[in-house]
Amino acid sequence: MIELQIRPYYRAQVSAEALTTMAESVRQRVFPQAAIIGIILTGDAEIRALNRDFRGLDKPTDVLSFDQNIPDPESGIEYVGDIIISIPTARKQAQAGGHSLMHELQLLIIHGMLHLAGHDHDTSAREARMWHEQSTLLTSLNNPLAKNFLPKDSK
């Protein structure tokens, strides 16, 4: 289950229904068992504070993931964690890449979920596995950014 929160200023800028539907589809592929994931869409100031407090980097970023892996007290279903996304940073990246904000948000949600599932890109081998998973999931959404994560000789 996806629990989407959009800070008030950004609510008119994105479709909560489309994002929730897409994120739940991805969640079912990444976490086939019942699971709850929180997604928060916010601004640069909030994500900058989180980045500073939890990663020691005093600057905004596009996406942060915080794993919880605890049972939800009401349902008993595992609360996997939270994905925090900065709408202004996502918008800048989408504009720079020449694609839509929705495609960028799909990428960032997938990226965050893969981190919650234990994927990382801290070594070349782990990055290759994570990029492959991102590409596969983006392809399933017909997202043109999928090609950006294929191995160099496949593009």
Secondary structure, DSSP 8 states (H G I E B T S, - for coil): -EEEEE-GGGGGGS-HHHHHHHHHHHHHHH--S-EEEEEEEE-HHHHHHHHHHHHS--S--SEEEEEEEEE-TTT--EEEEEEEEEHHHHHHHHHHHTS-HHHHHHHHHHHHHHHHTT---SSHHHHHHHHHHHHHHHHHTT-GGGGGGS-GGG-
